[in-house]
Amino acid sequence: MYRLIKPIFFKFEPEKVHHFVVERLNWFHDHFPLGKTILRNSFDVRDQALEREVFGIKFKNPVGLAAGFDKNGEYVESLSHLGFGFIEIGTVTPLPQPGNPQPRMFRLQEDEALINRMGFNNKGVDVVAERLRALKAKDPSIVVGGNIGKNKNTPNEEATSDYVKCFDKLFDVVDYFVVNVSSPNTPGLRALQEKGPLTELLNTLQQRNSKNGVSRPILLKIAPDLTNEQLDDIIDIVKDAGIAGVIATNTTISREGLASVAALAAETGGLSGKPLTLRSTEVIRYLSEKSGKAFPIIGVGGIHSVQDAKDKIAAGAALVQIYTGFIYEGPWLIRRICKALLGK
């Protein structure tokens, strides 16, 4: 079915059709008679053998939705009924911001990829926190990750303050945090991946990571463009700061080997999808082997098939996330991966 309707969707601008589809999904979930039941029975695979406990959280299955798809936590419940084991919202910043000018997302269909330069467009942490508070009161079983960043106009010297604000306001309404210093679409942000500023940021968050005796797992999301020496630094930083793990990887600024027309491939932004498949798996394997499996890794980047997910897990990922593969392959990809992990 998705193969029939995808060509229609792909005739429209990616961002516009994204909002059209998720809003219709929410309507079907919330207002169509038996909408929740239909979604759950069509997509969700429930089996104890799929359950995973990672950094102290129980996941109903290891396939999650990566950040960027639901920036403001508006569609968490309906997306969870498509079979995802967890939903990561954001990136969220302290103040609302519109992001970069449109158009800011581009399909590279020959490469089964996307380029985006969204620029952390979101409604701000106060709005997101209230929405998630209502969601958690309604259904606390949905595992939600909070991906946090800094506002565009905040200088790097003051970036820690932005992350702390998001951390404090989301603490009671998310299950884990992701520190995003690897997006290529906020000027200067990736400089925060350097050892000095990153160590300071993570140590500051860890010092605040206790509220009435409760702490939240903190993960670091890294770029696929880091060298092995920089990955070695990441391993040291994760161990020294005592954070829970790593998400590998974000989008890439590389354009190597693309088949799409040069003008499209030259668009500024982060590239995701199939061109990232091998590199993200390489990063996962390097981190897992070099660290001696010292911390859990969530694998993301170019998962378009069951085999892609299995490769990430074999390389050392405890959980996986999808985004671009979800757009190109449709929602049945989650079900296929879960069934394959059960040997069905």
SERO-4910 file (N, C-alpha, C, O; in steps of 0.05 Angstrom, whole numbers):
BEGIN
 pado doro    nc1    nc2    nc3   cac1   cac2   cac3    cc1    cc2    cc3    oc1    oc2    oc3
  Met    A     16    -24      0      0      0      0     17     25      0     12     44    -15
  Tyr    A     38     25     17     55     49     19     69     54     -8     73     77    -16
  Arg    A     77     33    -22     90     36    -48     72     50    -68     81     63    -87
  Leu    A     46     46    -65     27     59    -83     23     88    -77     20    105    -96
  Ile    A     23     96    -51     18    124    -44     43    140    -42     42    165    -43
  Lys    A     66    127    -38     91    142    -35     97    161    -59    104    184    -55
  Pro    A     93    152    -85     98    170   -107     81    195   -106     89    216   -116
  Ile    A     57    193    -95     40    216    -92     52    235    -71     54    259    -76
  Phe    A     59    224    -48     71    241    -27     96    255    -38    101    278    -32
  Phe    A    112    240    -53    138    251    -62    136    272    -84    156    283    -93
  Lys    A    111    278    -93    107    300   -112    106    327    -97    108    348   -110
  Phe    A    103    326    -71    101    351    -55    126    357    -40    143    339    -36
  Glu    A    129    381    -31    153    389    -15    154    372     10    133    368     23
  Pro    A    177    362     17    180    343     40    168    353     66    154    339     80
  Glu    A    174    378     73    164    389     98    134    391     99    121    385    119
  Lys    A    122    400     76     93    403     75     79    376     77     59    374     92
  Val    A     89    357     63     75    331     63     80    317     90     63    301     99
  His    A    102    322    103    107    311    130     85    321    149     72    304    163
  His    A     79    347    149     59    357    167     31    346    160     15    340    177
  Phe    A     26    344    134      0    334    125     -4    305    135    -25    299    145
  Val    A     17    288    133     14    260    140     11    257    170     -7    242    179
  Val    A     28    270    186     27    265    215      1    277    227     -9    267    247
  Glu    A     -9    299    215    -34    310    225    -57    291    219    -75    288    236
  Arg    A    -57    279    196    -78    259    189    -75    234    207    -95    222    215
  Leu    A    -51    226    212    -46    203    231    -58    210    258    -71    193    270
  Asn    A    -53    234    268    -63    241    294    -94    241    294   -106    232    313
  Trp    A   -105    252    273   -135    252    271   -146    224    271   -165    218    286
  Phe    A   -134    206    255   -143    178    254   -141    166    282   -159    151    291
  His    A   -118    170    295   -113    159    321   -133    169    342   -144    153    358
  Asp    A   -139    195    342   -155    207    363   -185    207    358   -200    206    377
  His    A   -193    207    332   -221    212    326   -235    190    310   -260    188    311
  Phe    A   -220    175    295   -233    154    279   -242    131    297   -226    122    314
  Pro    A   -266    120    294   -275     98    311   -255     74    309   -248     65    287
  Leu    A   -246     66    332   -227     44    334   -200     50    321   -185     32    314
  Gly    A   -194     76    318   -169     84    305   -145     72    319   -127     62    306
  Lys    A   -144     75    345   -121     65    360   -118     34    357    -96     24    352
  Thr    A   -140     21    358   -140     -9    356   -131    -17    328   -115    -36    326
  Ile    A   -140     -3    308   -132    -10    280   -102     -6    277    -89    -23    265
  Leu    A    -91     16    286    -63     21    284    -47      0    299    -27    -11    289
  Arg    A    -55     -5    324    -40    -24    340    -40    -52    328    -20    -66    327
  Asn    A    -64    -61    318    -65    -87    307    -51    -90    280    -42   -111    272
  Ser    A    -49    -67    266    -36    -68    239     -6    -67    241      8    -79    225
  Phe    A      5    -53    262     34    -48    262     49    -59    286     72    -68    284
  Asp    A     36    -59    309     50    -66    334     56    -95    336     38   -112    331
  Val    A     80   -102    343     88   -130    348     94   -133    378    114   -122    388
  Arg    A     77   -146    393     80   -149    421     91   -177    428     78   -197    422
  Asp    A    114   -178    440    126   -204    447    147   -198    468    164   -181    465
  Gln    A    146   -213    490    166   -209    511    195   -213    502    213   -201    513
  Ala    A    198   -229    481    225   -234    470    237   -209    457    261   -207    454
  Leu    A    220   -189    451    230   -165    439    238   -144    460    253   -125    454
  Glu    A    230   -148    484    235   -128    505    265   -126    511    280   -146    511
  Arg    A    274   -102    516    302    -96    522    302    -78    547    286    -60    549
  Glu    A    321    -84    565    326    -65    587    354    -53    582    374    -66    583
  Val    A    354    -27    577    378    -12    571    379     13    588    359     27    591
  Phe    A    403     19    599    407     40    618    383     44    637    374     66    643
  Gly    A    374     20    648    353     20    668    325     25    659    307     27    676
  Ile    A    321     26    633    294     30    622    285      5    607    300     -6    592
  Lys    A    260     -2    611    249    -25    596    236    -15    570    218      2    571
  Phe    A    245    -25    548    234    -18    521    218    -42    511    227    -65    513
  Lys    A    195    -37    500    178    -59    491    190    -73    466    184    -96    461
  Asn    A    206    -58    451    222    -69    429    245    -50    424    244    -27    433
  Pro    A    265    -59    409    289    -42    406    289    -23    383    310    -11    376
  Val    A    266    -18    370    264     -1    347    250     26    354    227     26    360
  Gly    A    266     47    354    255     73    361    254     93    338    264     88    316
  Leu    A    240    115    342    239    137    323    260    158    331    260    167    354
  Ala    A    277    165    312    298    184    318    287    213    321    265    219    312
  Ala    A    302    229    334    294    257    338    292    271    311    305    263    291
  Gly    A    276    292    310    273    308    286    246    304    272    236    321    258
  Phe    A    234    280    277    209    274    264    186    288    279    167    299    266
  Asp    A    187    287    305    167    299    322    181    319    341    187    313    364
  Lys    A    186    343    330    203    362    345    190    372    370    204    378    390
  Asn    A    163    374    371    150    386    393    133    366    410    118    375    427
  Gly    A    137    340    405    122    321    421     93    321    416     77    316    434
  Glu    A     85    328    391     56    331    385     43    304    376     19    302    377
  Tyr    A     60    285    368     49    261    356     58    235    369     57    213    358
  Val    A     68    238    394     81    215    407     62    191    410     70    168    403
  Glu    A     38    196    419     20    173    424     12    159    398     13    134    397
  Ser    A      5    174    377     -3    161    352     21    147    339     18    125    328
  Leu    A     45    159    341     69    146    330     76    120    345     85    101    333
  Ser    A     71    120    371     77     96    387     60     73    378     68     50    381
  His    A     36     79    368     18     57    359     25     47    331     12     29    321
  Leu    A     46     58    319     57     47    294     77     26    300     89     14    281
  Gly    A     82     20    325     99     -2    333    126      6    344    142    -12    351
  Phe    A    132     32    346    158     40    357    161     32    386    141     34    402
  Gly    A    185     24    393    190     17    421    195     42    438    193     40    463
  Phe    A    203     64    425    207     89    439    207    111    419    213    107    395
  Ile    A    202    135    429    200    159    412    219    180    423    217    187    447
  Glu    A    236    191    406    254    213    415    244    239    403    242    241    378
  Ile    A    237    258    420    227    284    410    249    304    409    271    301    421
  Gly    A    244    326    395    264    348    393    277    348    366    269    334    348
  Thr    A    298    364    364    313    377    385    297    401    396    286    417    382
  Val    A    298    403    424    284    424    438    304    444    448    326    437    457
  Thr    A    297    470    446    314    491    455    299    507    477    274    505    478
  Pro    A    313    523    493    299    538    514    277    556    503    255    557    513
  Leu    A    284    572    483    265    591    471    255    580    445    270    566    430
  Pro    A    230    586    437    220    578    411    237    591    389    246    614    392
  Gln    A    240    577    367    254    590    344    243    578    318    236    554    318
  Pro    A    243    594    297    230    585    272    248    566    256    238    553    237
  Gly    A    274    565    262    292    550    245    300    565    220    296    589    218
  Asn    A    312    551    202    323    564    178    300    569    157    279    557    159
  Pro    A    305    587    138    285    593    118    278    568    101    295    551     97
  Gln    A    253    567     93    245    545     75    250    553     46    251    577     39
  Pro    A    254    532     28    255    504     34    280    496     49    302    508     44
  Arg    A    278    476     66    300    468     83    302    437     86    317    427    103
  Met    A    287    423     69    289    394     68    287    385     39    270    395     24
  Phe    A    304    366     31    306    358      3    308    328      0    324    316     15
  Arg    A    293    317    -18    295    288    -23    316    283    -45    316    296    -66
  Leu    A    334    264    -40    352    254    -60    343    225    -67    354    206    -56
  Gln    A    324    223    -85    310    197    -89    329    177   -101    327    153    -94
  Glu    A    348    185   -118    366    166   -129    384    153   -108    394    131   -112
  Asp    A    388    167    -86    405    157    -64    389    147    -41    400    138    -21
  Glu    A    362    149    -42    344    143    -20    354    158      5    360    146     26
  Ala    A    356    184      2    368    200     23    352    226     26    335    233     10
  Leu    A    358    241     48    347    267     52    370    286     59    390    278     71
  Ile    A    368    311     52    384    332     63    366    351     78    346    360     67
  Asn    A    373    358    103    357    377    117    375    398    130    397    392    139
  Arg    A    364    422    131    377    444    146    356    458    163    353    483    161
  Met    A    341    442    178    318    453    192    326    474    212    313    495    214
  Gly    A    348    470    227    357    491    245    343    492    272    338    513    283
  Phe    A    337    468    283    325    466    310    299    483    312    295    497    331
  Asn    A    282    481    291    256    495    293    239    480    313    234    456    311
  Asn    A    229    494    334    213    482    354    198    504    370    205    528    367
  Lys    A    178    496    386    162    515    400    172    523    428    159    537    442
  Gly    A    196    513    434    208    520    459    202    500    481    182    486    480
  Val    A    220    498    501    218    477    521    193    479    539    183    458    547
  Asp    A    183    503    544    159    505    561    135    492    548    120    477    562
  Val    A    131    497    523    108    485    508    111    455    507     92    440    512
  Val    A    135    445    501    140    417    498    137    403    525    125    381    526
  Ala    A    147    415    546    144    402    573    115    399    581    108    378    592
  Glu    A     99    419    576     70    417    583     56    395    567     40    380    578
  Arg    A     63    393    542     51    373    525     59    345    535     42    327    536
  Leu    A     84    341    541     93    315    550     82    308    578     78    285    584
  Arg    A     78    328    594     67    324    621     39    312    618     31    293    632
  Ala    A     23    323    599     -4    312    594     -3    284    583    -19    267    590
  Leu    A     17    279    565     20    253    553     27    232    575     15    211    576
  Lys    A     46    238    592     55    220    613     32    214    633     30    192    644
  Ala    A     16    234    638     -7    230    656    -27    210    644    -40    195    658
  Lys    A    -29    212    617    -48    195    603    -37    167    599    -52    147    603
  Asp    A    -12    164    590      0    138    584     30    138    592     47    144    575
  Pro    A     36    133    617     64    133    626     81    110    614    105    110    618
  Ser    A     69     91    600     84     68    590    100     75    565    119     61    559
  Ile    A     93     97    551    108    105    527    135    116    535    137    135    551
  Val    A    156    104    524    183    113    530    190    137    512    189    134    488
  Val    A    196    160    525    202    184    510    230    194    516    237    197    540
  Gly    A    245    199    495    271    212    499    269    241    492    255    249    474
  Gly    A    284    257    507    285    286    503    311    295    491    332    294    505
  Asn    A    311    303    465    336    311    452    338    342    455    320    356    447
  Ile    A    359    351    468    361    379    475    385    393    462    406    380    456
  Gly    A    381    419    456    402    434    443    402    463    452    389    470    472
  Lys    A    418    479    439    419    508    446    406    524    424    403    516    401
  Asn    A    396    548    433    385    567    413    407    577    395    430    579    402
  Lys    A    399    584    370    418    593    350    433    618    359    457    620    353
  Asn    A    420    636    373    433    661    380    449    659    406    461    679    415
  Thr    A    449    636    419    464    633    443    493    627    436    498    607    422
  Pro    A    512    643    445    540    637    438    550    612    452    539    604    473
  Asn    A    569    599    440    579    573    451    588    576    479    586    557    495
  Glu    A    599    600    486    609    604    514    586    602    534    591    597    558
  Glu    A    561    606    525    538    605    543    520    581    537    498    579    548
  Ala    A    530    563    521    513    540    512    504    522    535    482    512    535
  Thr    A    522    518    554    515    500    576    490    509    590    473    493    598
  Ser    A    486    535    593    462    546    606    437    538    591    417    531    604
  Asp    A    438    537    564    414    529    548    408    499    553    385    492    556
  Tyr    A    428    483    553    424    454    558    413    449    586    395    432    589
  Val    A    423    464    605    413    461    633    384    469    635    368    455    648
  Lys    A    376    490    622    348    499    622    330    477    611    309    471    623
  Cys    A    337    466    588    321    444    577    321    420    595    300    407    598
  Phe    A    344    413    605    346    390    623    328    392    647    313    374    653
  Asp    A    328    415    660    312    419    684    282    418    678    267    406    693
  Lys    A    274    431    656    245    433    650    234    407    639    210    402    642
  Leu    A    250    390    627    241    365    616    245    341    635    236    319    629
  Phe    A    259    346    657    268    324    674    245    305    683    248    281    683
  Asp    A    222    317    690    200    301    700    183    288    679    165    272    685
  Val    A    188    294    653    169    285    633    182    269    610    169    261    591
  Val    A    208    264    612    221    246    593    235    223    608    240    225    632
  Asp    A    241    202    594    254    178    606    284    179    603    298    168    620
  Tyr    A    294    192    582    323    195    579    328    221    564    310    232    551
  Phe    A    353    231    566    361    255    552    381    249    530    397    230    533
  Val    A    381    265    509    402    264    489    413    292    485    399    311    480
  Val    A    439    294    489    453    319    485    462    321    456    479    306    447
  Asn    A    450    340    442    455    343    413    475    365    409    469    389    410
  Val    A    500    358    403    521    377    396    531    371    368    553    380    360
  Ser    A    516    355    353    527    344    328    510    352    303    517    343    281
  Ser    A    490    368    307    475    377    283    492    397    267    505    414    279
  Pro    A    493    394    241    508    413    225    493    438    218    503    456    203
  Asn    A    468    441    228    451    463    219    448    486    239    433    505    233
  Thr    A    462    485    261    464    508    279    493    517    278    511    502    286
  Pro    A    498    542    270    525    552    266    542    548    291    535    556    313
  Gly    A    565    535    288    584    531    310    578    509    329    594    504    347
  Leu    A    555    496    326    547    476    346    567    453    348    573    444    370
  Arg    A    577    443    325    594    420    326    621    426    340    635    407    347
  Ala    A    627    451    344    651    457    360    649    448    389    669    444    402
  Leu    A    624    444    398    619    434    425    626    405    428    626    394    450
  Gln    A    632    391    405    641    363    407    670    361    415    679    339    422
  Glu    A    684    383    415    712    382    423    714    375    453    696    380    468
  Lys    A    737    363    460    739    350    486    734    370    510    719    363    528
  Gly    A    745    394    508    742    412    531    713    421    536    703    416    557
  Pro    A    700    434    516    673    443    521    653    420    525    634    423    540
  Leu    A    657    397    512    639    375    516    641    363    544    621    356    556
  Thr    A    665    361    554    669    351    581    655    369    601    642    359    620
  Glu    A    659    395    598    646    414    616    616    412    615    603    412    636
  Leu    A    605    410    591    576    408    588    565    383    601    546    384    617
  Leu    A    577    360    595    566    335    606    570    333    636    552    323    650
  Asn    A    592    342    646    596    342    675    576    360    689    566    353    711
  Thr    A    569    383    677    550    401    689    522    387    690    508    389    711
  Leu    A    514    374    669    489    360    668    488    337    688    468    333    702
  Gln    A    510    322    690    511    300    709    509    310    738    497    296    754
  Gln    A    521    333    743    519    343    771    490    351    778    483    350    802
  Arg    A    474    357    758    446    364    763    428    340    761    404    342    767
  Asn    A    439    317    754    423    294    747    415    278    772    420    254    774
  Ser    A    402    291    790    390    278    813    368    296    823    372    319    831
  Lys    A    344    285    823    321    300    833    305    282    851    292    263    842
  Asn    A    304    289    876    291    272    896    300    243    894    284    224    896
  Gly    A    326    240    890    337    213    889    334    199    862    341    176    859
  Val    A    324    214    842    319    202    815    339    215    796    345    238    797
  Ser    A    350    198    778    367    208    757    356    198    730    342    178    728
  Arg    A    364    212    709    356    204    682    381    197    666    402    210    668
  Pro    A    379    176    649    402    170    632    407    193    613    388    204    601
  Ile    A    432    200    610    440    221    591    457    208    569    477    194    575
  Leu    A    449    213    544    464    202    522    475    225    505    465    247    505
  Leu    A    497    219    491    509    239    474    505    230    445    511    208    438
  Lys    A    494    249    429    491    242    400    514    254    385    520    278    387
  Ile    A    528    237    369    553    246    356    550    245    326    532    232    315
  Ala    A    567    260    313    567    261    283    582    237    271    600    226    284
  Pro    A    575    229    247    589    208    234    616    217    221    631    201    211
  Asp    A    621    243    223    644    254    209    669    256    227    689    267    219
  Leu    A    667    245    252    690    246    270    711    227    262    706    205    251
  Thr    A    736    234    266    759    216    261    761    195    284    748    198    304
  Asn    A    777    175    279    781    155    300    793    168    326    786    160    348
  Glu    A    810    188    322    822    201    345    800    216    361    800    216    385
  Gln    A    782    228    346    760    242    360    741    222    373    730    227    395
  Leu    A    737    199    360    720    178    373    733    168    398    720    161    418
  Asp    A    760    166    398    774    158    423    768    179    445    764    171    468
  Asp    A    768    204    438    762    225    457    733    221    468    728    225    492
  Ile    A    715    215    450    687    210    458    685    188    479    671    190    499
  Ile    A    699    166    474    699    144    493    709    153    520    697    147    540
  Asp    A    731    168    520    742    178    546    722    196    560    718    195    584
  Ile    A    710    214    544    691    233    556    667    219    568    658    226    590
  Val    A    656    200    553    632    185    563    639    171    589    623    171    608
  Lys    A    662    158    590    670    144    614    675    163    637    666    158    660
  Asp    A    690    185    632    697    204    653    672    218    664    670    222    688
  Ala    A    654    226    647    630    240    656    610    221    668    592    230    684
  Gly    A    612    195    662    594    176    673    566    177    661    546    169    674
  Ile    A    564    187    637    537    187    624    530    159    614    547    141    614
  Ala    A    505    156    607    494    129    602    502    116    576    504     92    574
  Gly    A    507    133    555    513    120    529    515    141    507    517    165    512
  Val    A    514    130    482    519    146    458    498    139    437    489    116    435
  Ile    A    490    159    422    474    154    398    492    159    374    502    181    370
  Ala    A    495    139    357    513    140    334    497    131    309    490    108    307
  Thr    A    491    150    290    502    176    289    481    196    280    459    188    272
  Asn    A    488    222    280    472    243    268    476    243    238    488    225    227
  Thr    A    467    264    225    470    267    196    499    274    189    514    283    207
  Thr    A    506    271    164    534    276    155    535    301    137    515    308    123
  Ile    A    558    314    137    562    336    118    577    326     93    581    341     74
  Ser    A    584    301     93    597    289     69    577    286     46    553    281     51
  Arg    A    587    288     22    570    283     -1    583    262    -19    577    261    -43
  Glu    A    601    247     -9    616    228    -24    598    206    -36    582    194    -22
  Gly    A    602    201    -62    589    178    -75    560    181    -82    547    161    -87
  Leu    A    549    205    -81    521    209    -86    515    207   -116    530    215   -133
  Ala    A    491    195   -123    483    192   -150    464    215   -159    460    218   -183
  Ser    A    453    230   -140    434    251   -147    448    274   -162    473    277   -161
  Val    A    432    290   -176    443    312   -191    459    331   -173    453    334   -150
  Ala    A    480    342   -184    499    358   -168    486    381   -154    493    386   -131
  Ala    A    467    394   -166    454    417   -154    439    409   -129    439    424   -109
  Leu    A    426    386   -130    411    376   -106    430    367    -85    427    373    -61
  Ala    A    451    352    -93    470    342    -73    485    364    -60    496    360    -38
  Ala    A    487    387    -73    502    410    -62    487    426    -42    497    445    -30
  Glu    A    461    420    -37    446    435    -18    459    433     10    469    412     18
  Thr    A    459    455     24    471    456     50    454    441     70    429    442     69
  Gly    A    466    427     89    451    413    110    463    386    115    484    378    105
  Gly    A    449    371    133    458    344    140    445    323    123    421    324    118
  Leu    A    461    305    113    451    283     96    445    258    113    460    250    130
  Ser    A    421    247    108    413    222    122    403    202    101    399    209     78
  Gly    A    400    177    110    390    156     92    412    137     84    432    134     98
  Lys    A    407    123     62    425    101     54    455    108     51    471     91     58
  Pro    A    462    132     42    491    138     40    505    137     67    529    136     69
  Leu    A    489    138     89    501    138    116    502    110    128    514    107    150
  Thr    A    490     90    115    487     64    127    514     52    137    516     45    160
  Leu    A    533     51    119    558     37    126    574     53    146    586     42    165
  Arg    A    576     80    143    592     96    161    581     95    189    596     93    208
  Ser    A    555     97    193    544     97    220    549     70    233    555     68    257
  Thr    A    548     48    217    554     22    228    583     20    236    590      7    256
  Glu    A    601     31    220    629     32    226    634     46    253    650     37    269
  Val    A    621     69    257    624     84    281    615     68    305    628     67    326
  Ile    A    592     55    302    581     38    324    601     16    331    607     12    355
  Arg    A    612      2    311    631    -19    316    656     -9    329    666    -22    348
  Tyr    A    666     13    320    691     25    331    686     31    361    703     24    378
  Leu    A    665     45    367    659     53    395    656     29    412    666     28    435
  Ser    A    641      9    403    636    -15    418    662    -31    424    667    -38    447
  Glu    A    677    -36    403    701    -52    406    723    -37    421    736    -48    439
  Lys    A    727    -11    414    749      4    427    743      9    457    762     11    473
  Ser    A    718     12    464    711     17    492    708     -8    508    704     -8    532
  Gly    A    709    -31    494    704    -56    509    675    -59    517    669    -70    538
  Lys    A    657    -48    500    628    -49    506    622    -36    533    606    -46    548
  Ala    A    635    -13    538    633     -1    564    607     14    569    599     20    591
  Phe    A    592     20    547    567     35    549    549     27    526    558     19    505
  Pro    A    523     30    531    504     23    509    505     43    487    511     67    491
  Ile    A    499     34    463    498     51    439    471     48    425    461     25    422
  Ile    A    459     70    418    435     69    401    444     75    373    456     95    367
  Gly    A    439     56    355    448     58    327    428     70    309    405     61    308
  Val    A    436     91    295    418    104    276    434    114    252    457    123    255
  Gly    A    422    113    229    435    123    205    433    103    182    447     83    181
  Gly    A    414    108    164    412     91    140    399     64    144    406     45    130
  Ile    A    382     61    164    367     36    167    343     36    149    323     49    155
  His    A    345     21    127    323     20    108    312     -9    105    294    -14     89
  Ser    A    324    -28    120    316    -56    117    321    -71    143    334    -61    161
  Val    A    310    -95    143    316   -113    166    345   -117    169    356   -117    192
  Gln    A    359   -122    147    388   -128    149    404   -104    159    423   -108    174
  Asp    A    396    -80    152    409    -56    162    407    -55    193    427    -49    206
  Ala    A    383    -61    203    380    -61    232    396    -83    245    409    -78    266
  Lys    A    396   -106    233    412   -129    245    442   -122    244    456   -129    263
  Asp    A    451   -109    223    479   -101    222    487    -82    244    509    -84    256
  Lys    A    469    -63    250    475    -44    272    476    -59    298    494    -53    314
  Ile    A    458    -77    303    458    -92    328    483   -110    330    495   -112    351
  Ala    A    490   -123    308    514   -140    307    539   -124    312    558   -134    324
  Ala    A    539    -98    304    562    -81    308    565    -71    336    586    -62    345
  Gly    A    543    -74    352    545    -66    380    522    -49    390    523    -40    413
  Ala    A    502    -43    373    480    -26    382    461    -42    400    453    -65    393
  Ala    A    453    -30    422    434    -43    440    405    -37    430    387    -54    434
  Leu    A    401    -14    418    376     -6    406    382      8    380    404     15    374
  Val    A    361     10    363    364     25    338    342     45    335    321     43    348
  Gln    A    347     65    318    327     85    311    326     88    281    345     84    267
  Ile    A    302     96    271    299    101    243    286    128    239    272    139    257
  Tyr    A    290    140    216    278    165    208    274    165    178    252    162    167
  Thr    A    296    168    163    295    170    134    284    143    122    269    144    103
  Gly    A    292    121    134    282     95    125    252     92    129    238     79    113
  Phe    A    242    105    150    214    106    156    199    120    134    177    112    126
  Ile    A    211    142    123    198    157    102    199    142     75    180    142     60
  Tyr    A    222    130     69    225    116     44    211     89     43    201     80     22
  Glu    A    211     75     66    201     47     66    173     45     78    159     25     73
  Gly    A    164     65     93    137     65    105    137     52    132    157     41    141
  Pro    A    114     54    146    113     46    174    115     16    178    120      7    200
  Trp    A    111      0    157    114    -29    160    143    -38    165    148    -61    172
  Leu    A    162    -20    161    190    -26    166    194    -34    195    210    -52    201
  Ile    A    181    -20    214    184    -26    242    174    -55    248    188    -70    261
  Arg    A    151    -62    237    140    -89    241    159   -110    229    163   -131    242
  Arg    A    169   -105    205    187   -124    193    212   -129    209    221   -152    212
  Ile    A    223   -108    220    248   -111    236    241   -126    262    256   -145    269
  Cys    A    220   -120    275    212   -134    300    207   -163    295    216   -180    310
  Lys    A    193   -169    273    187   -198    267    213   -213    260    216   -236    268
  Ala    A    231   -199    246    256   -212    240    273   -218    264    286   -239    266
  Leu    A    272   -200    283    287   -204    308    275   -227    325    289   -239    341
  Leu    A    250   -233    319    237   -257    332    241   -282    316    233   -304    324
  Gly    A    254   -279    293    258   -302    275    234   -310    260    231   -334    252
  Lys    A    216   -291    255    191   -298    241    192   -287    212    173   -291    197
***
